[in-house]
């Protein structure tokens, strides 16, 4: 068991759908930074300030630590930006038992079509920013206890099965 299961990935990588399915499979809490951001943001994310982002991250960290304090395990967490991923995992929650599942896509056109899909819950539509973050996750970022999953051609259910297999190790 882990304290936290971080689901990382660019916007459109399948984080939210995967996290919701994993929540059902594990019967675990699921928290998304986007929910906290939503308190401050308008629907197209155009009013995001550094102060609001910082406060959102601080609030999420408090919530996560509080869940662990109350003996919850396998808390599923997602919704990070490139600026706060390292802070959360490597600094703020480094003393907790965590696993990082990073969803990436090999095909930028698939990611672009997902970000621009009007049925997405998120109002985020900056596919260039999403592709940039996806590239960074594929090529540069590395976290302790991280597993990368190519989510280009997998269904969310297949991704969850792969995650369950990783968690069983």
N, C-alpha and C positions, 0 to 999 in steps of 0.2 A: 504494500500500500504506500501511496505517496501522499504528502500533504497537498501538493498542487500538480495538476496536469496542465501545462501551458500549451495552448494551441496557437502557434504563430503562423503567419502567412500574410501575403499582400491582400488588399481588398479584392474580392472576387476569387480567392483561392479555395473557398469552401469551408472556411473556419466556422462560421455560424451554424451551417447545416450539420457539419461533422460534430460540433460541440453539442448541439441539441440531441442528436442521435446517441452520442456517447453518454450524455446525461441519463437518458432512458436506460441504456444498457447497464450502467454502473450504479444507477440510483444515487447519483451524486449531485451536489450543488453545482450550478453553472453561473459564473459571473462574467460579464462582458464590459470592458471599459467604455464601449460605445453607449451603453445605457447611462453611465454617469456623464459622459460628454453630452448626451442628449438633453440634459438639464440646462445646458448653456447654449447649445448650438441650434441654429436654424436648420431646416431640412436639407439644405445644399452644402452645409459645412463651411460656408463662406465667412463666418464670423469667428473662427477659431483663433484664440489668442494664446500666447505662451503661458500666461498666468492661468487661464482656464484649463489648459492642458495639464499644467503642473498640479493644480488643485484636483483635477479629476484623477490623476495617478495617485496622489496622496490619499484620496478617499478610497480608491480601490485597495490600496495596500492596507489601510486600516480594516476594511471589510474582510480581506483575506486572513489577516492575523486574528481577527475576531472569530472567524469560522474555525480556525485551528484551535484557538483557545477553548472553544466549545466542542472539541474533539471530533470535528468533521474531518474526513479523509477524501482523497481523490477529488479535490475541488477543481473543477474545470474552469480555466480562465483564458479569455482571448480578447482581442480588440486593440492590440498595441500599434503604436507608430514606431518608425525606426529610432526616433529620439528617446523613447522610454523603454524599449526592450531591454537594453543592457542594464539600465538603472534598476529595473524591477528584479530581474533574475540574478544579476551578478552582485548587486549591492543590497537593496532593501530586503530581499527574501533569501539571501544566500545561506542562512542557517536552517532553512527548512528543506525537507526531502521533496525534491521536485524532479519532474521529467518534462522535457520539451519536445513537442511534436511539431515539426515545421512542415507545413504544406506548401509545396512549390509547384509551379507549372513550367514545363520545358518550352511550351509554345506560347509566345507573346500574343498571337492573334486570338487564341482561345481565352486568355486572360482578359484581353481588351473586350471581347464580346460578352464575357461575364460581367465586367464592370459596367458596361453600357446597357445591360439588360434592364429594361424598365420594371421587371417584376421583382428586382432586388429590394430587400427591406431598407437598405441604406440609401441615403441620398447621395453618397459619394460616387462621382462619375469621372474623376481624374484618372483615366486609364494610363496616362504616361507616368504619373506618380506611382501607380500600382505596379507597373512594369519595372520601374526603377527599384522599388522596394523588393519585388520578387527576385530580381537579379542579385541584389545585395544579399538576400537570404540564401540563395543558391550558392553564391560564390564566396562570400566574405564572412558573414556572421557565424559564430560557433559558440555554443553554450555547453557547459557540463551536462552530461546525460541527455544529449540531443539526438533525435532521430528524424531524418528527413524522409518525407513521403512525396513522391511525384504524383500529384493529384490531377494531371492533365486529362487522363482518360479513365479515371476511376469513378465509380459511383460513390456517393457519400457512404453507403452501406459497406462497400469494399474498403474504403478508408478506415471506417470504424473497426472492421474485422482485423485490419493490419495493426491498428493501434492496440486492440485487445491482445493480439499476439505479442506485441512489444511489451505490454504491461505484464504479461504472464511469465516473462523471462526472469 
